[in-house]
Amino acid sequence: MSVNVAVVGATGAVGDLIRKVLQERNFPIKSIKFLASEKSAGKSVEFAGKQYTVERIRPEAFADTQIVLSSTPSSVSKQYSPIAAKAGAIVVDNSSAWRMDPDCPLVVPEVNAEQLHHIKKGIVANPNCVAIPLCVALKPLHDLATVKRIVISTYQSSSGKGATGLTDFNAQVSAWAAGKPVPAPTAHRAQLAGNVITLDWTLDPNGFTEEENKVINETRKILGDATIGVCPTCVRVPVKVAHSESITVEFARPLSVADAKAALAKAPGVVFMDETKGEFPQPIHAEGSDHTFVGRVRQDPSNPNALCLWVVADNLRKGAASNAVQCAEELVKRGIVK
């Protein structure tokens, strides 16, 4: 079955990548259109060897569209995703606007694709770029021993701030490497070159950042258990692309390192890297990949029911664009799109 697709936010960083991923994965497209803000309308984008003119986002643009892949600010999503859904499309939305809405499934296809059969508002939420690889890595272990508590520290790349983050970071690195004064940050909240930033997100009233609270709430929703304890510390590091995660996970019962490694080695979407063979996940492995790289699996010496592991994934692809396209693939494969 081929479908009519609209890409909303088509000229942004994630929108550009969605266009690329759709081509790479040979998504079954009958027709496609590209929508963006009035500022970007009229620009030309290439898709599958053809040039398309970017249209302005407007209600009538969603007529006869079956799947919408949307990457816009939450304010835009709140306005237009319901309009697209009312027009008959299923919207896979990359913003944070719908993630905790009980009527919108929050989906990582390797983890909870069955939730796509429960789309009450016509909107599927694409999770946060930390929660996605975290849940991909934990799902096979959760099935074996039931996750009870997660302590996670992240090492998040500059591109998590989008194109402006990378522009900011590149300017800093150039000056820093040349021994020149580093320009004041414009996207990040402090100098990132030669540094790490523990407060590169809005601080919420509970003392955790907005990013950290997303990890708490979204992880519970994706894994389907609101009782799971999640304690995150999110940190920005001087890496261009791919987020890394140091995870300690406590289970309801003991899970051996050998059993965990065996489960991860055959888990969908996971590339398991065995430290006993000198392998360990790095951002350079994940950049450009749709997989989640997992390694450094070891017993927590302080807790017989806990394991430690290291996870890396491309935040722009698996953390955003590719996961959205995979959701769209599942909608077609499962016959949910009509």
C-alpha positions in Angstrom: 0.0 0.0 0.0 1.3 3.4 -0.9 0.1 6.5 0.9 -0.2 10.3 0.6 2.3 12.0 2.9 2.9 15.5 4.1 6.1 16.6 5.9 5.4 19.6 8.2 8.4 21.7 9.2 10.1 20.4 6.1 12.9 23.0 6.1 14.0 22.4 9.7 16.9 20.1 10.8 14.6 17.2 11.6 12.3 17.9 8.6 15.3 17.7 6.3 16.3 14.4 7.8 12.8 13.0 7.6 13.0 13.6 3.9 16.3 11.7 3.7 15.1 8.8 5.9 11.9 8.4 3.8 14.1 7.9 0.7 16.7 5.6 2.4 14.0 3.3 3.8 12.0 3.3 0.6 8.8 4.4 2.3 5.7 3.5 0.2 4.8 7.0 -1.1 1.9 7.7 -3.5 2.2 11.5 -3.2 4.2 13.8 -1.0 4.1 17.5 -0.1 6.3 19.6 2.0 4.9 22.3 4.4 6.6 25.0 6.5 6.1 28.4 7.9 5.4 31.4 5.7 9.0 32.4 6.0 10.1 29.2 4.3 7.2 28.8 1.9 8.3 29.0 -1.8 11.7 27.4 -1.2 12.6 24.3 -3.2 13.5 20.9 -1.7 14.7 17.8 -3.5 13.0 14.4 -2.9 13.7 11.2 -4.9 15.3 13.1 -7.7 12.5 15.7 -8.1 12.2 19.3 -6.9 9.2 20.3 -4.8 8.1 23.7 -3.8 7.5 24.1 0.0 4.0 25.2 0.8 2.7 27.3 3.6 1.1 25.4 6.5 -2.6 25.9 6.2 -5.7 23.7 6.9 -6.5 23.0 3.3 -3.0 21.6 2.7 -4.0 18.5 4.6 -6.7 17.5 2.2 -6.4 13.8 1.0 -3.3 13.3 3.2 -3.0 10.0 5.0 0.1 10.4 7.1 1.6 13.7 8.4 5.2 13.7 9.7 5.4 16.9 11.7 8.4 18.6 13.3 7.5 22.0 14.5 7.6 23.9 17.7 4.9 22.8 20.2 2.8 25.9 19.7 2.5 25.2 16.0 1.8 21.6 16.6 -1.0 22.4 19.0 -2.6 24.5 16.3 -2.1 22.3 13.2 -1.8 18.7 14.3 -5.5 18.5 15.3 -6.5 20.2 12.0 -4.6 17.6 10.1 -6.1 14.8 12.1 -9.6 16.2 11.6 -8.9 16.2 7.8 -8.4 12.4 8.1 -4.7 12.1 8.4 -2.7 10.3 11.2 -0.1 12.7 12.5 3.3 11.5 13.8 4.3 14.5 15.8 7.9 15.2 16.9 7.1 18.1 19.3 6.6 17.6 23.0 3.0 18.9 22.7 1.2 15.6 22.7 3.6 13.2 24.5 1.8 13.0 27.8 -1.7 13.3 26.4 -3.5 10.1 27.5 -5.3 9.9 24.1 -2.1 10.1 22.1 0.2 7.0 22.1 3.8 7.7 22.7 5.6 5.2 20.5 9.0 3.6 20.0 8.2 0.8 17.4 10.7 -1.7 18.9 9.1 -1.3 22.3 5.3 -0.6 22.1 4.2 -0.5 18.5 0.9 -2.1 19.6 -0.1 1.2 21.0 -0.6 2.4 17.4 -3.9 0.6 17.5 -5.2 3.1 20.1 -5.0 6.5 18.4 -8.0 8.3 19.7 -7.1 11.8 18.5 -5.4 10.9 15.2 -2.0 11.9 16.7 0.9 9.7 17.5 3.6 11.4 19.7 7.3 10.8 18.9 9.2 10.6 22.2 12.2 12.6 23.5 15.6 11.8 22.1 16.8 10.4 25.4 13.8 8.3 26.2 13.8 6.6 22.8 17.2 4.8 23.0 16.8 4.3 26.7 13.6 2.3 26.2 14.9 0.4 23.1 17.8 -0.8 25.3 15.7 -1.6 28.4 12.7 -3.3 26.7 14.4 -6.7 26.3 15.6 -6.5 29.9 12.3 -5.3 31.2 10.7 -8.4 29.6 13.1 -10.7 31.5 13.2 -9.2 34.9 10.9 -6.1 35.2 12.5 -2.7 35.6 11.9 -1.1 39.0 14.2 1.9 39.0 16.5 3.7 36.6 19.3 6.1 37.4 20.6 7.8 34.2 23.2 10.4 33.3 23.2 11.7 29.8 26.0 13.0 27.6 23.9 15.0 25.0 25.4 16.4 21.8 25.2 20.0 20.6 22.8 19.1 17.8 20.1 18.5 20.4 19.8 22.3 20.1 19.3 22.0 16.4 21.2 23.8 13.7 21.7 26.9 15.9 23.4 24.7 18.5 25.9 23.4 16.0 26.6 26.8 14.6 27.2 28.0 18.2 29.4 25.0 19.0 31.4 25.2 15.8 32.3 28.8 16.3 33.4 28.1 19.9 35.5 25.1 18.8 37.3 27.0 16.1 38.2 29.8 18.5 39.1 27.5 21.3 41.3 25.3 19.2 43.1 28.4 17.8 43.7 29.8 21.3 41.5 32.8 20.6 38.8 34.2 22.8 35.7 31.9 22.6 32.6 33.9 21.4 29.7 34.2 23.8 27.2 31.3 23.4 24.1 32.1 21.4 22.2 28.7 21.5 23.8 26.9 24.5 23.6 28.4 27.9 27.4 28.4 28.4 30.6 27.7 26.6 30.4 24.1 25.3 33.9 23.8 23.6 36.1 22.2 26.2 33.3 22.1 28.7 30.1 20.4 29.8 26.8 22.1 30.7 24.5 20.7 33.3 21.8 23.3 32.9 21.3 23.7 29.1 17.5 23.4 29.5 14.8 25.2 31.4 14.8 24.5 35.1 11.4 23.3 36.4 10.1 24.0 39.9 11.0 20.5 41.2 14.7 21.2 40.6 15.0 19.0 37.6 15.2 20.5 34.1 12.5 20.3 31.5 14.6 17.7 29.7 15.0 15.5 32.8 11.3 15.6 33.6 10.6 14.5 30.0 12.8 11.5 30.5 11.0 10.6 33.8 7.5 10.9 32.4 8.0 9.6 28.9 10.0 6.5 30.0 7.2 5.4 32.3 4.6 5.9 29.6 6.6 4.1 26.9 7.3 1.1 29.1 3.7 1.2 30.4 4.5 1.4 34.1 3.9 4.6 36.0 5.6 3.1 39.1 9.1 2.8 37.6 11.5 5.1 39.5 13.5 7.3 37.1 16.3 9.7 38.3 18.0 11.5 35.4 20.8 14.0 35.1 21.0 15.5 31.6 24.3 17.0 30.5 25.4 18.7 27.3 28.8 17.7 26.1 31.1 18.9 23.3 30.0 16.3 20.7 28.3 17.3 17.4 25.8 14.4 17.0 24.6 11.4 19.0 23.6 11.2 22.7 25.2 8.8 25.2 23.6 7.5 28.3 25.1 5.9 31.5 22.4 3.8 33.0 22.0 1.8 36.2 18.8 -0.2 36.2 17.3 -2.1 39.1 15.1 -5.0 38.4 12.4 -6.9 40.5 14.7 -9.9 40.6 18.3 -10.7 39.7 19.3 -10.7 36.0 22.7 -12.1 35.1 25.1 -10.2 32.9 25.2 -13.2 30.5 21.4 -13.3 30.2 21.2 -9.5 29.7 23.9 -9.6 27.0 22.1 -12.5 25.2 18.8 -10.6 25.2 20.4 -7.4 24.0 22.3 -9.2 21.2 19.0 -10.3 19.6 16.8 -7.3 20.5 15.3 -5.4 17.6 16.9 -2.1 16.9 19.9 -2.8 19.1 23.6 -3.2 18.1 25.2 -5.0 21.0 28.9 -4.3 21.5 30.8 -6.6 23.8 33.6 -5.1 25.9 35.2 -8.5 26.3 35.9 -8.2 22.6 37.2 -4.7 22.9 34.0 -3.2 21.6 32.3 -0.2 23.2 29.6 2.2 21.9 30.7 5.7 20.9 28.9 8.6 19.3 30.9 8.1 16.1 29.4 4.6 15.8 25.8 5.9 16.1 26.0 9.0 13.9 24.0 8.3 10.8 22.5 5.1 12.1 19.0 4.2 13.0 20.1 1.7 15.6 20.7 2.0 19.4 24.2 0.9 20.4 24.5 -0.8 23.8 27.6 -2.1 25.7 29.5 -2.0 29.0 26.9 -4.3 30.6 28.0 -5.2 34.1 26.8 -6.1 37.5 26.1 -3.3 39.9 28.5 -4.2 42.8 26.2 -2.4 45.3 22.9 -4.1 44.3 22.4 -7.8 43.3 19.2 -6.8 41.4 20.9 -4.1 39.3 23.0 -3.8 36.1 24.9 -1.0 34.6 25.1 -0.3 30.8 26.1 2.3 28.3 23.8 3.4 25.4 24.5 5.6 22.4 22.1 6.7 19.6 21.9 9.4 16.9 19.6 12.0 18.5 18.6 13.4 15.1 17.8 10.0 13.5 16.7 7.4 16.0 16.0 10.2 18.5 13.7 12.0 16.1 13.4 11.6 12.3 13.9 7.8 12.0 11.7 6.9 14.9 8.9 9.0 13.3 9.3 7.3 9.9 9.4 3.9 11.6 6.1 4.7 13.3 4.7 5.6 9.9 6.0 2.3 8.5 4.1 0.5 11.3 0.9 2.4 10.5 1.1 1.1 7.0 2.2 -2.4 7.8 -0.5 -2.9 10.4 -3.3 -1.6 8.1 -4.1 1.3 10.4 -3.8 3.9 7.6 -6.8 3.7 5.4 
